[in-house]
Amino acid sequence: MKHKIKSSALFSRCKPSPQHRYILERTWDKSKDVYLVICLNPSHSNSIRTDQTVDFLIGVVDELGGGSLLVANLFSKIAGNFGVLKSCSNPNNPINDRAIKKLEQKANTIIVAWGKDGKYQGRDNVVVGFLNQPLYCFGKNKDGSPTHPKLLQLKQLPISLQIW
Protein backbone atom coordinates (compact mmCIF):
# COMPACT_ATOMS: atom_id res chain seq x y z
CA MET A 1 0.00 0.00 0.00
CA LYS A 2 1.55 3.24 -1.14
CA HIS A 3 -1.14 5.66 -0.07
CA LYS A 4 -1.14 7.87 2.98
CA ILE A 5 -3.64 6.58 5.55
CA LYS A 6 -6.16 9.02 7.01
CA SER A 7 -7.15 8.00 10.54
CA SER A 8 -9.96 8.94 12.88
CA ALA A 9 -11.63 7.60 16.00
CA LEU A 10 -14.66 8.41 18.14
CA PHE A 11 -14.41 7.96 21.91
CA SER A 12 -16.56 8.63 24.95
CA ARG A 13 -15.97 11.90 26.79
CA CYS A 14 -15.09 10.28 30.11
CA LYS A 15 -12.49 12.06 32.23
CA PRO A 16 -9.56 11.77 32.74
CA SER A 17 -9.39 9.39 29.76
CA PRO A 18 -11.95 7.84 27.42
CA GLN A 19 -13.46 4.57 28.63
CA HIS A 20 -15.32 3.63 25.44
CA ARG A 21 -14.40 3.66 21.75
CA TYR A 22 -17.20 3.55 19.19
CA ILE A 23 -15.51 4.04 15.83
CA LEU A 24 -12.04 3.55 14.40
CA GLU A 25 -11.46 4.48 10.76
CA ARG A 26 -8.53 4.11 8.39
CA THR A 27 -8.85 5.34 4.79
CA TRP A 28 -6.18 5.12 2.11
CA ASP A 29 -8.21 5.23 -1.14
CA LYS A 30 -11.67 6.84 -1.20
CA SER A 31 -12.35 5.47 -4.68
CA LYS A 32 -12.43 1.88 -3.38
CA ASP A 33 -14.90 -0.08 -1.25
CA VAL A 34 -15.40 0.46 2.47
CA TYR A 35 -15.18 -2.56 4.78
CA LEU A 36 -16.70 -2.59 8.25
CA VAL A 37 -15.16 -5.16 10.61
CA ILE A 38 -17.01 -5.79 13.87
CA CYS A 39 -14.78 -7.29 16.56
CA LEU A 40 -15.36 -7.95 20.28
CA ASN A 41 -14.00 -4.93 22.18
CA PRO A 42 -11.72 -1.99 21.46
CA SER A 43 -8.03 -1.80 22.12
CA HIS A 44 -6.32 1.49 22.87
CA SER A 45 -5.90 2.24 19.15
CA ASN A 46 -6.90 5.77 18.24
CA SER A 47 -6.37 8.18 15.36
CA ILE A 48 -2.60 8.06 15.96
CA ARG A 49 -1.86 4.78 17.73
CA THR A 50 -2.51 1.44 16.07
CA ASP A 51 -2.18 -2.21 17.08
CA GLN A 52 -1.48 -5.58 15.44
CA THR A 53 -5.15 -6.35 14.79
CA VAL A 54 -5.81 -3.01 13.08
CA ASP A 55 -2.61 -3.29 11.03
CA PHE A 56 -3.58 -6.81 10.00
CA LEU A 57 -7.10 -5.71 9.03
CA ILE A 58 -5.72 -2.86 6.91
CA GLY A 59 -3.64 -5.44 5.01
CA VAL A 60 -6.64 -7.74 4.58
CA VAL A 61 -8.96 -4.98 3.36
CA ASP A 62 -6.29 -3.72 0.95
CA GLU A 63 -5.78 -7.28 -0.34
CA LEU A 64 -9.54 -7.62 -0.85
CA GLY A 65 -9.50 -4.46 -2.97
CA GLY A 66 -10.86 -2.05 -0.37
CA GLY A 67 -9.73 1.46 0.38
CA SER A 68 -11.22 2.04 3.84
CA LEU A 69 -11.42 0.09 7.06
CA LEU A 70 -14.07 0.87 9.66
CA VAL A 71 -13.73 -0.95 12.98
CA ALA A 72 -16.59 -1.29 15.44
CA ASN A 73 -17.05 -3.67 18.35
CA LEU A 74 -19.85 -5.56 20.07
CA PHE A 75 -18.73 -3.91 23.31
CA SER A 76 -17.53 -0.32 23.47
CA LYS A 77 -15.48 -0.61 26.69
CA ILE A 78 -11.75 -0.28 26.08
CA ALA A 79 -10.29 -3.40 27.65
CA GLY A 80 -7.05 -5.24 27.06
CA ASN A 81 -8.71 -8.62 27.17
CA PHE A 82 -12.03 -10.36 27.66
CA GLY A 83 -11.44 -10.97 31.39
CA VAL A 84 -11.14 -7.23 31.99
CA LEU A 85 -14.25 -6.62 29.89
CA LYS A 86 -16.29 -9.14 31.90
CA SER A 87 -15.33 -7.43 35.15
CA CYS A 88 -16.81 -4.11 34.00
CA SER A 89 -20.22 -3.06 35.25
CA ASN A 90 -20.93 -1.25 31.96
CA PRO A 91 -19.07 -2.97 29.09
CA ASN A 92 -21.25 -1.38 26.43
CA ASN A 93 -22.52 2.17 26.09
CA PRO A 94 -25.81 2.53 24.13
CA ILE A 95 -24.07 5.03 21.86
CA ASN A 96 -22.18 2.05 20.46
CA ASP A 97 -25.24 0.58 18.71
CA ARG A 98 -25.96 3.92 17.05
CA ALA A 99 -22.35 4.09 15.90
CA ILE A 100 -22.51 0.58 14.39
CA LYS A 101 -25.71 1.48 12.53
CA LYS A 102 -24.05 4.64 11.19
CA LEU A 103 -21.01 2.66 10.04
CA GLU A 104 -23.23 0.09 8.33
CA GLN A 105 -24.58 2.87 6.11
CA LYS A 106 -21.04 3.73 4.99
CA ALA A 107 -19.91 0.13 4.39
CA ASN A 108 -19.99 -1.88 1.18
CA THR A 109 -19.08 -5.07 3.05
CA ILE A 110 -19.50 -6.08 6.69
CA ILE A 111 -17.20 -8.66 8.26
CA VAL A 112 -18.07 -10.06 11.68
CA ALA A 113 -14.98 -11.13 13.64
CA TRP A 114 -15.78 -11.18 17.35
CA GLY A 115 -14.81 -14.75 18.21
CA LYS A 116 -16.53 -17.09 20.65
CA ASP A 117 -16.86 -14.45 23.37
CA GLY A 118 -19.35 -12.46 21.28
CA LYS A 119 -22.12 -14.49 22.93
CA TYR A 120 -21.47 -12.71 26.24
CA GLN A 121 -24.61 -10.83 27.29
CA GLY A 122 -26.17 -11.85 23.96
CA ARG A 123 -24.40 -8.98 22.19
CA ASP A 124 -23.83 -10.98 19.00
CA ASN A 125 -27.58 -11.52 18.59
CA VAL A 126 -28.40 -7.89 19.43
CA VAL A 127 -26.03 -6.51 16.80
CA VAL A 128 -26.89 -9.08 14.13
CA GLY A 129 -30.55 -8.26 14.80
CA PHE A 130 -30.25 -4.65 13.66
CA LEU A 131 -27.84 -5.07 10.75
CA ASN A 132 -29.48 -5.12 7.32
CA GLN A 133 -26.62 -6.19 5.04
CA PRO A 134 -25.24 -9.68 4.35
CA LEU A 135 -22.57 -10.57 6.90
CA TYR A 136 -19.24 -12.16 6.07
CA CYS A 137 -16.52 -13.68 8.22
CA PHE A 138 -12.93 -14.87 7.88
CA GLY A 139 -13.93 -18.32 9.09
CA LYS A 140 -15.98 -20.00 11.78
CA ASN A 141 -14.99 -21.41 15.16
CA LYS A 142 -16.20 -24.85 16.23
CA ASP A 143 -19.20 -23.25 17.98
CA GLY A 144 -20.17 -21.39 14.77
CA SER A 145 -19.02 -17.97 15.97
CA PRO A 146 -16.98 -15.86 13.54
CA THR A 147 -13.21 -16.16 13.81
CA HIS A 148 -11.34 -13.23 15.35
CA PRO A 149 -8.51 -11.80 13.20
CA LYS A 150 -5.89 -12.71 15.82
CA LEU A 151 -6.36 -16.34 14.74
CA LEU A 152 -5.34 -15.49 11.19
CA GLN A 153 -1.91 -14.83 9.78
CA LEU A 154 -0.81 -12.51 7.00
CA LYS A 155 0.75 -15.54 5.32
CA GLN A 156 -2.83 -16.78 4.80
CA LEU A 157 -3.47 -13.96 2.31
CA PRO A 158 -5.30 -13.87 0.07
CA ILE A 159 -8.17 -14.36 2.46
CA SER A 160 -11.52 -15.38 1.08
CA LEU A 161 -14.59 -14.29 2.96
CA GLN A 162 -17.39 -16.67 3.90
CA ILE A 163 -21.07 -15.87 4.36
CA TRP A 164 -21.82 -15.93 8.08
Secondary structure, 3 states (H helix, E strand, C coil): CCCCCEEEEEECCCCCCCCEEEEEEEECCCCCEEEEEEECCCCCCCCCCCCHHHHHHHHHHHHCCEEEEEEEECCCECCCCHHHHHCCCCCCCCHHHHHHHHHHHHCCEEEECCCHHHHHHHHHHHHHHHCCCCEEECCECCCCCECCHHHCCHHHCCCCCEEC
